[in-house]
Amino acid sequence: MKIDLLSPETFAAGQPHDQYQWLREHSPVHWHEEPAGRGSWAVTRYEDVWTVDRDFQAFSSEPTIMIPDAGPEASGAFGPYKMMLMMDPPDHTAFRKLIRSEFTLPSAKLREERIKALARQIVDAVIEKGECDFVHDVAGEMPSCVSAEGMGLPLDDGRELYKLTEIIHTAPEALPPGSGGQAVAKMFEYGSKVIAEKRARPSDDLASKLLACEVDGRKLDDMEFLLFFLLLVDAGGDTTRNLLSGGLLALMEHPDQFAWLKADLDARLPAAREELLRWTSPVIYMRRTAKHDVELGGARIREGDKVVMYFGAANRDPAKFDRPEVLDLARAPNDHIAFGTGPHGCLGQHIARIEIDAMLVEVLSRMDRFELPSAPEWLPSNFISGPKAMPLKFRPGPRLG
């Protein structure tokens, strides 16, 4: 089988589960050539992905968690500065601690009622029309609004920032030259205005708190804040947006499971949400770099080699999951790693789950008779998996106000 996990065309209709299956069975730690780079190891079995993600002493997040060694996402684009995702402990631990309290389960629960109200408003905006672009009008709205409110920004600004994140996540070859770097520059330009605004008029929002906090006895400088800002905006919408759109698509493709869920939505939603996370695996990969020679899955990895964890492959591993190719919304246990694991496990996963539940309750209880007038258009990316556009028709209903 031809293996190509770099081309965005491979992910044009979702993740390449046929390639993942072949790799798990024949070459679970597979040397993948890279046209413009040194190549990398593709890791596809659950046990190996789990090991790499947790063992930061052998597998480093520095210099970058992206496969390319250069570009707007790589640490080299920011001079001596690094995004938190591209740090190892103890630096990573110190920076994560700055915002950890904002993302605990109790903190996330404090925002639950507001998130439910946002979900009602989002569905209200489309319910009477009987049609929408589900990604743009529904799935993307929730994380855009939640991220904006959390940072103390206008909601319309959150929507514009979301557009920039979409560009950043798109494969460079699918964009005009320089588009990714320009999107990052625009994000930094907006973030610089946030710095000026929050320093002049601080309030009880995450941006103000970041500017006031200290690392090793000093406050964050402007670039450190901007990298935090980029991370929080960029990562804040990935899982929610792509789970909601990819998850609804999966439900439409499995009408028996869809009917089972709707028959007792409140009771069955928690298990269903976790299965949809396993099934869609919105973050395709994360890269690490070997700190020293190490053996993994029978392969001899050399110091400096790039090691890439494919979460969608791990989440369909039959060694971990019974009948992994079956969407089973009642699946239990369900130890998926859609949010990663170890020191770099997704900090915002508690808020993401609350957002997902709130939107699914509104969508599935108020909208029905779903139809796709045309096939969804998937984001041309080998890093983030989900529809970019998804025209949807449904039976019109009343606004709740």
C-alpha positions in Angstrom: 0.0 0.0 0.0 1.2 3.5 -0.8 1.6 5.4 2.5 1.4 9.2 2.3 0.5 11.0 5.6 1.8 14.4 4.5 -0.3 15.4 1.5 -3.5 17.2 2.3 -5.2 15.2 -0.5 -4.8 12.1 1.8 -7.2 13.8 4.2 -9.6 15.2 1.6 -12.5 13.2 3.0 -11.4 12.5 6.5 -8.6 10.5 8.0 -7.0 7.7 6.0 -8.0 4.7 8.1 -7.0 2.2 5.4 -3.4 3.5 5.6 -3.5 3.5 9.4 -4.7 -0.1 9.5 -1.9 -1.2 7.2 0.6 0.6 9.3 -0.6 -0.8 12.6 -0.5 -4.3 11.1 2.7 -4.2 9.1 4.8 -1.2 10.2 3.6 0.4 13.4 6.6 2.6 13.8 7.1 3.5 10.1 9.8 5.6 8.5 8.0 8.2 6.4 10.0 10.1 3.8 9.5 13.8 3.7 10.0 15.6 0.4 11.3 18.8 2.0 12.7 17.4 5.2 14.7 14.7 6.8 11.8 12.3 7.3 10.0 11.1 10.4 8.7 8.0 12.2 4.9 7.5 12.0 3.6 5.9 15.1 0.1 4.3 14.8 -0.5 1.8 17.6 -2.2 3.0 20.8 0.4 1.6 23.2 3.3 3.3 21.3 1.4 6.7 21.0 0.6 6.5 24.7 4.3 5.9 25.5 5.6 8.7 23.2 3.1 11.3 24.5 4.0 10.6 28.2 7.7 10.1 28.0 9.0 13.6 27.7 12.5 12.5 28.9 12.9 10.5 25.7 10.6 12.3 23.3 10.8 16.1 23.3 8.3 18.7 22.2 11.2 21.0 21.2 11.9 22.5 18.8 8.3 22.1 17.5 5.3 19.8 17.6 4.7 20.2 13.8 6.3 17.9 11.2 8.1 20.7 9.2 11.1 22.2 10.9 10.3 25.6 9.5 7.2 27.8 8.9 4.9 30.0 10.9 4.0 27.2 13.3 7.6 26.2 14.0 9.5 27.7 16.9 12.1 29.2 14.6 9.6 31.8 13.4 9.5 33.4 16.8 13.3 33.8 17.4 14.3 32.6 20.9 10.7 32.4 22.1 8.7 29.2 22.2 5.0 28.4 22.5 4.1 26.4 25.6 3.2 23.4 23.4 6.8 23.4 22.2 8.4 23.2 25.7 9.3 20.3 27.9 9.1 20.2 31.7 10.1 22.1 33.8 9.6 25.1 31.5 6.3 23.7 30.2 5.1 22.9 33.7 5.8 26.5 34.9 4.0 28.1 31.9 1.1 25.7 32.1 0.6 26.5 35.8 -0.1 30.1 34.9 -3.4 29.2 33.3 -4.2 25.7 34.7 -6.6 27.0 37.3 -8.8 28.6 34.6 -9.3 25.2 32.9 -10.0 22.8 35.8 -13.3 21.0 35.9 -14.7 23.2 38.7 -13.7 26.3 36.7 -15.2 25.0 33.6 -18.4 24.2 35.4 -18.7 27.8 36.4 -19.1 28.7 32.7 -21.6 25.9 32.0 -24.8 28.0 32.2 -23.3 30.7 30.0 -22.2 28.1 27.4 -25.7 26.6 27.4 -27.2 30.1 26.8 -24.7 30.6 23.9 -25.8 27.3 22.4 -29.4 28.3 22.5 -28.6 31.6 20.8 -26.5 29.9 18.1 -29.4 27.5 17.2 -31.9 30.4 17.4 -29.9 32.2 14.7 -30.5 29.4 12.1 -33.5 27.4 13.3 -36.1 29.4 11.4 -34.2 29.2 8.1 -34.2 25.5 7.8 -30.7 25.6 6.3 -27.2 26.7 7.2 -23.5 26.0 6.8 -23.2 23.9 9.9 -19.4 24.5 10.3 -19.6 28.2 9.9 -23.0 29.0 11.5 -23.1 26.4 14.3 -20.0 24.3 15.1 -17.5 27.2 14.6 -19.6 29.7 16.5 -19.5 28.1 19.9 -15.7 27.9 20.4 -15.2 31.3 18.8 -17.6 32.9 21.3 -16.3 31.0 24.3 -12.7 31.8 23.5 -13.5 35.5 22.9 -15.5 35.8 26.2 -12.8 34.0 28.2 -10.2 36.4 26.9 -12.4 39.4 27.3 -12.8 40.1 23.6 -15.8 41.1 21.5 -17.6 38.1 20.0 -17.2 39.5 16.4 -13.5 39.6 17.0 -13.6 36.0 18.1 -15.2 35.1 14.8 -12.5 36.9 12.8 -9.7 35.3 14.9 -11.3 31.9 14.1 -10.9 32.6 10.4 -7.2 33.1 11.0 -6.8 29.8 12.8 -8.4 28.0 9.9 -5.7 29.5 7.6 -2.9 28.5 10.1 -4.2 24.9 10.1 -4.5 24.6 6.4 -1.6 22.9 4.6 0.7 25.5 3.0 0.5 23.9 -0.4 -3.3 24.5 -0.4 -2.8 28.3 0.2 -1.2 31.2 -1.6 2.5 31.5 -0.7 3.0 33.1 2.7 -0.6 32.9 3.8 0.2 31.0 7.0 2.8 33.5 8.1 0.5 36.4 7.3 -2.3 34.9 9.4 0.1 34.5 12.4 1.2 38.1 11.9 -2.4 39.3 11.9 -3.0 37.3 15.1 0.0 39.0 16.7 -1.1 42.4 15.5 -4.5 41.9 17.2 -2.8 40.4 20.3 -0.7 43.6 20.6 -3.8 45.7 20.7 -5.1 43.3 23.5 -1.9 43.9 25.4 -2.4 47.7 25.3 -6.1 47.5 26.1 -5.7 45.1 29.1 -2.7 46.9 30.6 -4.7 50.2 30.4 -8.0 48.7 31.6 -7.4 45.2 33.2 -10.5 43.2 34.1 -11.4 39.7 35.3 -10.5 37.9 32.1 -7.8 35.5 31.0 -5.9 38.0 29.0 -5.6 40.4 31.9 -4.7 37.6 34.3 -1.9 36.5 31.9 -0.4 40.0 31.8 -0.5 40.2 35.6 1.0 36.8 36.4 4.7 36.0 36.8 7.1 33.2 35.8 10.3 32.9 37.9 9.5 36.2 39.5 8.9 38.2 36.4 5.9 39.1 34.3 5.4 37.9 30.8 7.0 40.1 28.1 5.0 41.0 25.0 6.1 38.1 22.8 5.5 35.5 25.6 2.0 36.8 25.9 1.4 36.8 22.1 2.5 33.2 21.9 0.1 32.3 24.8 -2.6 34.3 23.0 -2.0 32.5 19.7 -2.1 29.1 21.5 -5.3 29.9 23.4 -7.2 31.2 20.3 -5.7 28.6 17.9 -6.3 25.5 20.1 -9.5 26.7 21.7 -11.7 25.8 18.7 -10.1 22.7 17.1 -11.7 19.9 19.0 -15.1 21.5 19.5 -15.6 22.7 16.0 -14.5 19.5 14.3 -16.1 17.2 16.7 -19.5 18.9 16.3 -19.4 18.9 12.5 -17.6 15.6 12.0 -19.7 14.1 14.8 -23.0 15.2 13.2 -21.8 13.7 9.9 -21.0 10.4 11.6 -24.5 10.3 13.2 -26.1 11.0 9.8 -24.1 8.1 8.4 -25.2 5.8 11.2 -28.9 6.3 11.5 -29.4 3.4 14.0 -26.9 5.0 16.4 -28.4 8.4 15.8 -31.9 7.1 16.8 -30.5 5.3 19.9 -28.9 8.6 21.1 -32.0 10.7 20.5 -34.2 8.2 22.3 -32.6 9.2 25.6 -30.3 12.2 24.8 -29.5 13.4 28.3 -28.6 10.0 29.7 -26.7 8.7 26.7 -24.9 11.9 25.6 -21.8 11.5 27.9 -20.9 8.1 26.4 -21.9 9.2 22.9 -19.7 12.3 23.1 -16.6 10.2 24.1 -17.2 7.8 21.2 -17.6 10.6 18.8 -14.3 12.0 20.0 -12.6 8.6 19.5 -14.3 8.3 16.1 -13.4 11.7 14.7 -10.1 12.4 16.5 -10.0 16.0 15.4 -6.2 16.5 16.0 -4.5 14.3 13.5 -1.0 14.2 14.9 1.6 15.7 17.3 5.3 15.4 16.7 8.1 14.8 19.2 11.9 14.7 18.7 14.0 11.9 20.2 16.4 13.1 22.9 18.5 10.0 22.6 18.6 6.7 20.8 15.6 4.6 21.8 13.7 1.5 20.7 10.0 1.8 20.0 7.7 -0.8 18.6 10.7 -2.8 17.2 12.2 0.3 15.4 15.5 1.8 16.4 15.0 5.5 16.7 18.1 7.8 16.7 18.7 10.9 18.6 17.2 13.9 16.7 14.7 11.8 14.7 11.2 13.1 14.4 8.5 10.9 15.9 4.9 11.6 14.9 1.9 10.3 16.9 -1.2 9.7 14.9 -4.1 9.9 17.3 -6.8 8.8 14.8 -4.8 5.6 14.2 -4.3 4.9 17.9 -8.0 5.4 18.5 -8.9 2.7 16.0 -6.4 0.2 17.4 -8.0 -3.3 17.8 -5.4 -4.1 20.5 -7.1 -1.4 22.6 -10.7 -1.2 21.4 -13.2 -3.9 20.7 -14.5 -3.6 17.2 -12.8 -0.2 16.7 -14.2 0.3 13.2 -17.8 0.2 14.6 -19.3 3.5 15.9 -20.7 2.3 19.2 -22.2 5.3 21.1 -22.6 3.1 24.2 -18.9 2.0 24.2 -17.5 1.5 27.7 -14.8 1.7 28.7 -13.6 4.2 26.1 -10.0 5.3 26.9 -9.5 7.3 23.7 -6.7 9.8 23.4 -8.4 12.4 21.2 -7.2 15.0 23.7 -3.7 13.5 24.0 -2.2 12.3 27.3 0.6 13.0 29.7 2.1 16.5 30.3 0.7 17.9 27.1 -2.9 16.5 27.5 -5.3 19.2 26.3 -5.7 21.8 28.9 -9.1 22.9 27.7 -10.7 19.5 27.5 -13.2 20.1 30.3 -14.5 23.3 28.6 -14.5 21.5 25.3 -16.7 18.7 26.7 -19.2 21.3 28.1 -19.3 23.1 24.8 -19.9 19.9 22.9 -22.7 18.7 25.2 -24.4 22.1 25.1 -24.4 22.3 21.3 -25.4 18.7 20.8 -28.4 19.0 23.2 -29.6 22.1 21.3 -29.0 20.7 17.8 -30.3 17.2 18.4 -33.3 18.2 20.5 -34.4 21.2 18.3 -33.3 20.3 14.8 -34.2 17.2 12.8 -34.7 15.8 9.2 -31.1 16.6 8.4 -30.1 16.5 4.7 -26.8 17.3 3.0 -27.5 19.2 -0.3 -23.9 18.7 -1.2 -20.9 16.8 0.1 -19.0 18.5 3.0 -15.7 20.2 2.0 -12.9 19.0 4.3 -10.2 21.3 5.7 -7.1 20.7 3.5 -4.8 19.8 6.4 -2.7 16.9 7.6 -2.8 18.3 11.1 -6.4 19.1 11.9 -9.3 16.9 10.7 -12.8 18.2 10.1 -15.1 19.7 7.5 -14.4 23.3 6.4 -17.9 23.7 5.0 -20.9 21.6 5.5 -24.2 22.8 3.9 -27.1 21.4 5.9 -30.9 21.4 5.5 -33.3 20.6 8.3 -36.9 21.2 9.3 -37.4 24.8 10.4 -38.4 25.4 14.0 -39.2 28.2 16.4 -36.7 30.4 18.1 -36.6 30.2 21.9 -35.5 33.9 22.3 
